Amino acid sequence: MATQMNTKPVTTARLVSASAEREKVKLPETDDGTILFRVPFPKDLKDLHNMSPIIIKQPYHVDYIHSFGQDSPFFAGLANGKLLGTKCPKCGYAYGTAKVHCMECGALCDWVELPQVGRIHTFTVCHYGSEEFLKETPFILILVEWDKVNTLFLSRLVGVDPKDMNLNWVGKKVRAQFKRNAKFRPTDVYFVPAEEEC
Amino acid sequence: MEAKQKARNVYCISGGISKFAKARPDVTFQPMVKEAYDYALKDIGLDTRKARELFDGSVASYFSDHFQRQLMSGIMVQDYLGLCPLPSHRVEGGGATGGICFQEAYKNIASGIMDICVAYGFETMSHVNTWKGNEFIALASDISFDYPVGGFYSGYYAMMVVRHMKEFGTTVEQMAHVSVKNHINAFHNKYAQKRKRLTIKDVRNSEMVAWPLTMLDICVMSDGAAVSILASEEGIEKIRKATGKRPKPVKVTGIGRGTDAMRMSDRPHKDVILLPHEKKSDYKGLKYPGIHSFRAGRTASKLAYEHAGITNPLKEINFVELHDAYTSSEIQTYEDMGLCKYGEGGKFVESGAPFMPNINYGLGKLPRQGEIPVNPSGGLIACGHPVGATGLMQSVFALWQLQGTIKKHLGDETLQVKDAKRGAIHSHAGTGTYVTVSILEKV
């Protein structure tokens, strides 16, 4: 049984006399309440060690102002139907997921357009997920590989039946598709089986 | 990159664990740590007051501020344990937080800064539901590129093992062997959260989470705490003088740590980092680490082995407590730690080598059963994984194994590895981003 406590604003008792000149010191009072499940209390204080725990619910919601910073061109690319990676002009290392500075030699990388057809390096079918994505299950995650690109790219695969999953999916060709209305998230691009695989 | 060793001798002298559970609503995190701390103190004849007088400081281990929505939890434990005003700091490195904490306590002693240091760790993951918890954990992946695509650690590990299966022929039944082994081991460990007698079929028939990983291939969320006390020879002598009883120390003879890129997609495809007993020709054509292996785990092992003077781990280590967040990652870790070659992890578990020699697992005759018990405690899969406590829990089990005190602490001697002289503990973060390996030896 839940007991709604303290829903009305509370008038604080005056701690100092009204005639006192200095400002009253007090904690601000608010009128939000707490849903409290179970409020036990024993007659004998010794029994308090055996008291059931009081468990309350505390909602927590935050809007973050997240900047993609140096990676912003990648998201601008998706919004314009381009899949961008980076390439180091000094050592030639090529990144399938953009890194603006080279992990190998430290140089500033160039933005380059990646081929829109790649291959499945690995995959999984998620039947559960983080709370945010539970409603989208089952969904397929893949890492995409390309020839002459040193690193991979994480994306979703659609257009295949998750029930058909098997190890032979590894190596299959997939083609990038872009959302028409960009949401400026990495899911603005996703992959489908490349035509020759159908 | 070579292990450097110009340090004082460091010993692990006592430990304690709170019973790992799905939820501990009866206490907040501080008393939970105190349960483990008081146990460790009692084992060496100390109490709160004496400990504060003798000890030089502590290191706090917990992973996530999100789970509790409490910043600076570490100091709240420090004061609750009666350790103020001694020096302390918090460490954080994802799943490896406990292993890192153990090594930071080691460094406090090895450097001569402290003679006695407490490493304490905890996590309370029950404050949010499992899927919100998975969301918090997934924030330990790149939030620009990885998390929004469907961030989910079980999904990441599933992708890694799919590649392991494709590359090396590892099977889901081999993975299930790990789950059967660890759950049945935990049957004899009263601190474990899940003590179950399972079959390969049970593991495969349990609900699919991220193909090919089922519910029973994956560790669960837990509330729990663990404490490990480290000391120099001088520290041990101080305790002997104060209590009239010399603690039974175990020597920490090696520490190693490695790292890899946060994003799995960024992992290189190069050459294998070799251990002394391996040859370049063993791995012709293998691109390494890719996403099938953990370069951080191999680096940590290599450094710890060099430090401890180990050249063939399978022959020179008697047991391993390793970070089996997934059955698949236990198999991958056999390989990183050089218990078998890369690619042979599946066959290694199938052979029975990492099983306890004295337990009937219902799997028929296992040709190599008991060669090097891995996760005799039950590991993360069965003990639970209260992140900040996990790596320290491993150190406590390793201590008890090497002291020969498993029966005393568990009330059951089934899990005692006979004549254990040297053990390794392995703590692992992210998709293999931070990994620690520490070596403990009987003295």
Interface residues (C-beta under 8 A of the other chain):
Chain A: P53 I55 Q58 Y60 H66 F68 D71 Y95 G96 T97 K99 M103 H121 T122 F123 T124 V125 C126 H127 Y128 G129 S130 E131 E132 F133 L134 E136 F139 L141 I142 L143 N150 T151 L152 F153 L154 S155 R156 M165 L167 V170 R185 P186 T187
Chain B: P25 D26 V27 R69 N129 W131 K132 N134 E135 A138 I143 S144 F145 D146 Y147 P148 V149 G150 G151 F152 S154 G155 A158 M159 M160 V162 R163 M165 K166 E207 M208 V209 A210 W211 L213 A261 R263 M264 S265 D266 R267 P268 H269 I291
